[in-house]
């Protein structure tokens, strides 16, 4: 049996590095939409960079390759310049178009 907590620790699942944690950026495109997917392309921003409303910047679904590619590179450069990313990858039809990782 579990009992509710009186106080909630909102940082419980955050990295010990806090705002210095560097995340990932993934973008994936398929010319033929898979049965389990609702769009041709998706961008996943797994960093701490949020918009003023608190939403992660750059997450979204796409139906046009050129827009996805443009948004990916714009977001990649922004995240890299802000030093909040450690890995990034863009794939089109399972072929890696762009890949970058932080030097160790």
PyMOL commands that set and color helices and strands:
alter all, ss='L'
color gray80, all
select helices_A, chain A and resi 18-20+65-81
alter helices_A, ss='H'
color red, helices_A
select strands_A, chain A and resi 23-29+41-46+60-62+85-92+95-101
alter strands_A, ss='S'
color yellow, strands_A
deselect
rebuild
show_as cartoon
